[in-house]
Amino acid sequence: LQDQNHFEEEYAFFVLDFKVSQALAIMKHVAHQCPECVLNEHRHVAASGTDEPDARSELVMREPEGLWGRELEQIKWQVGPDHSQIISEEMIAVALAISERVLSTYNQGLPQDCSAVMTDEEWNLIRTFSPEAQLSCLTPAMVESAQTVIKRVPVFLQSCLLRSNIWLLKPSCGQFGRGILLLDRLPESPGQLLRWASSVGRGGRKGNNDSKEGCVLQKLVEYPHLLNRTELACIGSGKPVSITKPVGPMFKYNLRVWVAVTLREPARAYLYNEGFVSIAMQEFTPSPDAWSHITNLRNGDRSTEEDDEQGGAGVQRRWSIEDFSSYLELVEGAGTYGTTILPQIQKTICSLFRALAQSPSSLAPETAEEEVIAGRSLSGRKLRRLGLDFLIDQNLAVWLLEVNFLKNGYATGHSQKGSAGEAKRTLVKKMLEDETQLRIALASEPQGTIPASFQQVLPLSFSDTHTRHRAKSSGDAAVGTRLKDSAWLTWLWRLIDMTCLLCTPHDSHRKKK
């Protein structure tokens, strides 16, 4: 979302997606219920004569760091999830009707606003849904209808992500998780989101355009794969570990990989074999708490020793892919990273550059003359370093979170102080040394041998691969309608350049969503 840049149109699309996801979240919740169990639980509560205390949930908004002296926008929210509100038969019936309407409408093309799929009265009824709330009496017919709907949901609606319908706002100009806001309800005024984003941007000399950069709204992966920090630490220190099912606190994490690329047709991309995982500061919770969900926050890097148990300064939060792979071997099975995770990462990289190469291409043409403006090569010949952040869900599906341009210095090398940051510092140092060897090899005439620490994943024949993908993907045409055909590609490249979130799983048609 950007001010004066189709803001109202884009925000209307977000509201549509948000409200549709709310209805689908109810359907998914009902589809996983056992009618007999719910009925017995309901009777037990009624017979006991005890009522749950009012647990009306308020959105947790931790004050972000790095306000740079600016006043933080206080967002006023509409009514949202309420744990004390029973999930009534009427709520379920309305959500089912909306979902049926959505599936029928989306088969004919993407709707332009919410009025095509639900009324304001229907939205007022389903917006208080919370999976922690008590269910009213269910019938087998209700559960069966919900299961049928979920099976019919097209993949680009991403129902696999849903639990409580939590979304994420990230300032386009943020870094280190600063200003990321989790939301499970809508603001009273959409402009509040832009003002929040400008309040928590880069600041200082680089903050002059924060109010113009806008923000990105993205669906949160609510069922992430989780790691046991204690067991991972044992692996990292070389201690013997024998686990099949970790016990104790589990943490959300993201995976960072480095890619060296040329932004010229045909693009060349070299994936570095190492990288690292970053773990959240606090134990995972399904509630919208940033310290539990955002894995690159810096607060814990500067906390006191007494906060160490919550991910403070003395607690290591980053481990190498080698340690991560060993952990997966024990928990998920032999070869999990190499046979399940890595192929999806490679496919995502190819899909990203396939999109950028579509007409009008965001890559420099092959015949471009060398031109340098402000130290940046416009011919695309220069090898650039990208940091790609991925999230893995509980089904081991890989989702692309963001793409970062990384220059030498702080953006690449920042790590925790002391021994807690030693693992990352070692990895970055080795990566930069290997990257130097890669640059030397590519600059040689004839080209030298690519270092073994890099694997080339591009170039591909973009026209051939795109044609084959379009032939087998049924959801692309509908999604392309909203994205205004090829015009979205320039917008996508601007987003990547601003280091912002892309809602991109490993399937290309989901990536466009």
N, C-alpha and C positions, 0 to 999 in steps of 0.2 A: 504494500500500500504506500502510495506517495501522494502528497498534497498536490492538487492541480494536475494530476496525471491519471485520469480515468479513476480517481479515487472512489467516487460514489458507485461506479459500475463494479469495480473490483471488490469493494466492501459488500455490495449486494450479493455477489457470488459467494463470498465467505459466509455470510449469514445463511444463505441457502444451504451450503455444505454443512454448516454447523447444525442447523435444525434437522436436516435429513439424517445426519449422524445420530442425533438424539433419538429419533424414532427407531433407527436401526439398532442402537444400543439397547433399547428396551426389548426389541425382538430377540436380540442375541441373549440377553439375560434370561428371558422366559424360555428360550429354546434349550437352555442347559439345566432346566429345573425338572425335578421329579414331582408330579402333581400330588401323589400320596404323601410324600415327605412334607411338602409345603402345607397340605391340609392338616396333617397331624400337628405340625408346629403351631399353626394358627389356632387350633383348638386348645392346645396346651397353654398358650398365652392368654386366651380368653378365659379359660377355667381358673387360672391362677389369680386373675383379678388385678394383675400388676401391669402398669403401663410403663413403657420406656420413657425416660426423661426427655424433655425437648432437646433434640440434638441437631437443631437447625444449623447447617454447616455454613461457615463464613469462609470466603476465599482467603487463603493465607498469602499475604504479600510481604515478603521480606524486603527490607530496604536495600537496594543494590549499592555496591561500592562504586566509587568513581563518579560522584555527582558533579564534581568540579565546581562546587559552589552554587549550582543551579537548583531551583526549587523543583521537587519531585511532583509530578502531576498526580493528584488524588483521584483515582478513577471511581466513578459511581456506577455500581453494577445493577443490572436488572435482577429480578428474582431468579434464583438458580436451584441447584440440587438441594433437597431437604431430606435428611435422614428420618425425620419424624413423620413424613408424609407416606402413608401406605401406598404401595403400588397396586392401585385398584383395578378391578376388571374393566372399568371405563377407560382408564389410562392405557391399558393393554389393547383394548379394542380400537381406540383412536390411533395408537401407534401402528397397529396392523393395517388399518385403513390407509394411513399415510404411506406406509411402506409399499402397499399394493399400488397406490397411486404413483409413487416414485418409480417403481419398476415399469409401469405402463408408460409413463411420460418419458423416461430415459430411453426406452426402446424407440421412441420417435424423434429423439434428439434432446440435447440438454435444455432444460427449462431456463428461462431468463430471470425469474424471480420466485419468491416463496409462494406467492398466491396460486401458482400452478399446481402446487402439491399439498398445501395445507392452509387453513384459515388461522386467523389470530386466536380464535377461541380454542382451536385444537392445540396450538403451540402453548398457550397458557396452561393447558392441562398436562402436557408431557414435560415441560421444562423443569419441573421439580423432581424428576426421576433421579434416584440414587440407588446404586446396586446394594448399598448397605441398609436400605429401607426394607420393612417387612412386606412380604407379598400377601395379597388377599388370596382367597381360594382360587386355585387353578383347576382347570379341567384338562383331560388328555387332549381334547380338541384344540384348546388354546396353545398347548405346547407343540402339538403337531403343526398347527398353522404357522407358528413362529419358526419352527425348524424348516418348513417349506420355503418361507420367505428368505431366510438366511442363505439357503442353498442357491436361490435364484439371483442373489445380489451380484451385479457385475463387479469384476475385480477392481476396477478403478474407483469404486466407492469405498474400498479399503475397510470393509467391515471386520476384517481379521484384526485390526488394531483396537477395536472398540471394547471398552469396559464402562467407563464413566463419561465418555465423550469429553476428554480433556484436550485442549489445544495449547499451542505454544506461540508466544509473540517474541520475536527477536529484532532488536534494532539493526538495520542494515549496516550501521557503522560501528557496531559493538565489537568487543573482543574479550576473550577469557570469560565468557558466560555473562558478562556485565549487562544488566538490564533485561535478561530473559525473564519473561513473565508467563506463568502457567494460568490458564483460565478455563473454567468449566461453566461459564455463563457469559452473556453478552453485556457490553457496556451500554449505559443509557445513551451516550453520544459517541459515535465512531471517532470523532476528532480527538477524543481523550487518548486513544491508542497512539496516535501520531505525536501528541504532546508528551506522552510517557517516553516514546522512543527518542525524542529529541532531548529529553532530560537526562538520559543515561548513555548518551553517545560518547564519542571519543574525548571531547572536551579539549581545553587548552588551545594551542595554535591550530590543531587539526579539527576543532569543533565548530568552525564557522558555518559549515554546511550541514550540521547534524539535523536541523529542522527540515532540511530538504531531502535527506536520505530516505526517510520513510521507515517501514518495518515489514517484516515477513510474518505471516500467520501460517502455521503448519500443524497438521494433526499429529498428536503425540502417539508414539508406540506404547500402548498401555500394558502390553505383555512382553517385556524385554527378557532376554536371557540374562541370568544373574550369576555373579561370581562370589565365592567365599574368599574374603580377603586373607584370612588366616592361612588357609590351605595354599593360596597363591603365593603368600610370603614364604612358606616352607619350600615350595618349588624353586622360588627365586634365590633362596639362600643355599640350595643344594641339599636340604634335609630330605630324608626318605619320606615319601608320602604314599599312602595306599587308601584311596577313597573311591567309592562308587556313587555315594549320595552325600554331598556335603551337609554338615550340621552347623547350626549357629547362624549369625547374621549374614544376610545375602545382600549384595550391592549391585546396583546398575553400573554399566560402564559403556564407553565408546572405544572404537578401534581407529587409530590414526595410522595411515600408510602414506608414504612419500612417492610421488611420481614426477619424473623429469619429462617435459613435453616440449615440442615445437608447435607453435600455433600457426601452421602453414599447411596448406593442402599438398599432398596427403599428410595429415598429422602423424608425428612419431611420438610414441609414449613408452617410457621405460619404468616399470614398476620395481621399486626397491624391495628386496626380500624381507627386510626387517621393518619394524615399526613398534608401536606400543599401545597398550590399553590404559585408559584413564578411568579411575573409579570414583564414584560420587562420594561426597564427604560423609553422608549419613546412610544408614541402612534403608533399603528400599521400602517404600510405602506406596500404595495405589493412590493416596490422596495427593492433590496438587501442591506439593512442597518442593521448592526449587532445590534445596540442599540434598534431596533424595533423588532427584531426576536429572539435574544439570551436572554433568561430569567434569567440566573444565573450570568451575568456579575457583577463584584464587583465595577466597576468604580463609579456607583451611590452611593454605600455605603460610599464613601469617598469624595463626591463632596461638594461644598460649599452650603450655605443656598440659594443663589440666583439661584442655579440650581434645587431647590426642585420641581418646577413645571415640570421639565423634569425627575423626578424620583430620586432626589438627596438624601443626607444623611438623611434628616428629613422626607422623604416620605416612609411610610410603603409599602413594596413590597411583603410581605408574609402573608398569612392568612391560618387559619386552614381549614381542609376539612369540618368541621361542618359549618363554615361560607360559604364556597363554595357551600355546599349542599343546604343551605338556599337560596343562590342567584339563583341556578338552579331551585329551587322550584318556585320562583317568575317569572323567565324569560322563562323557558322551560316547566314547569309543575310539578305537585306533584310527588314526588318519583323518579325524574330523576336520581339522583346519585345512589340510591339503586337498581333501576330496570334496568337502562341502562348503567351507567358507571362502577359500581362495578363488575357486572358479567363479563364484558370484561377484567377487570384487573385480576380477578381470572383465567379466561381462558388463558390469556397470560402467567401467572406464570406457569400454568400446561403445556402449550405448550413449554415453555423454558426448563423445566426440562425433558419433554418428549424427546426433541431433544438431550439433554445432556446424556440421558440414552441409546440412540441408540448405537449399536455396531459400532466401539469400544467405550465403555462407557467412558465418562469423569468423572464419579462418582466413588468413591472408592467402591470396591466389598463388599458385606455384610459380608464376612468372613475375611476382612482385619485385620491384627494385628495392634495394636497401635504402631505407629512410629512417632516420632517428629523430625523435622529438622528445625533449625532456629526458633524454637518456634511455628511452624505450624504443626498441626496434619494432618498426611497423611492418616489416616484411615477414615476420613470423619465423625467421631463421634461428633466433636466439633460443637457447635451451632454458626453459623456465621450470622452477620448482613449485609443485603443488602439494598441499597437504589435504588429503581426503579423509573425512571423518565418517565412519560407518557405525550403525547400531545393529545389533543382532537380536532378533526376537526369540521367543521361547521355542519356536519351531525351527530355529537356526536359519531363518531367512535373513538376508543382509539388506539393510536399507541405507542409502546414502543420505547423510545429514547435511554436510556442507563441504564446499570446495574453497580452499584458501590459497591465495598467492603468498608464498613465503620468501622473504628476502633474508639475507644473512643478518645475524644479530638477534634482537630481542624476540621477534616473531617466531624464529626457528628454535632458539636455544633456551628460552625461559624455562626454568625448572624450580622445584622446591629447593630451599636452602638446606645445606648439610647432607647427611647420609640419605635422607628421604628422597632427594633429587638425583642421587648418583646414577641410578639406572638410566634415566632419561639423558643426562649429560653424556654418558658413555655412548649411548645409541646415536645421539646427534653428532658427536665428534666423528664416529666411524662412518656415518652416512655422508658427511661433508667430504671426508677423505675419499670415499668410493665415488662420490659424485664428481670430484675433480678428475679422477681417472676416466670416468665416462665422458666428460667434456673433452679431454685430451684425445680419447679414441675417436670421437665423432668429428673432431677438427682435423684429424690426420688425413693425408692423401697418399695412398688410398686409406679408407676408413680402417681404424684399428679394431682390435678385439674388444667387444663389449665386456666389462667386468662381470664376473660370475654372480656378483651380488645384485645385479639388475637383470630383469627379464623383459624383453621387448614385447609389448602387447598390441602395439600399432606400428605400421599402418595396416588398414584393412581396405577392401574395396567397398567404399561407403554405398555406392549405388547398388551393388549386388546385395549386400547384407540388408540394406533398408528395404529393397524390393521383397526379399524373402520374408522379412519380418512383417511387412504390411500384409502379405498374403495369408499369414497364419494368425494375425491379431484381429479379433472382431471388435475390440473396443476403441481402436484408434480413431475411426472416423468421427464418432460422437465426441471424443475428447478434443479432437482437432477443431471442432466447431467453436468451442469456447476459447481456444487459444488463438483464434483469429489466424488460422493456417500458419504460414511461415513467419508472420510478424513477431511471434513470441520469441523467436530465436535470438534476436538482438537484445530483447529484454532479459532473456536467460543469461546471455553473456555478461550483461551489465550486473546482474545479481551475483554471478560468480566473481566478478572483479571486485565487488563490494564485500565479499566474504560473508554471504548470507545463507540462510537455510534453504535447501531444496528438498521438497518432499518426494524422495526418489528411492523406490525399492529396486530390486535387481531386475524386475520385469520392465521392459521399456514402456509398455503402455501405462503401467502404474507411474513410471517416472514422469510422463507427461502430465499426469494428474497432479 
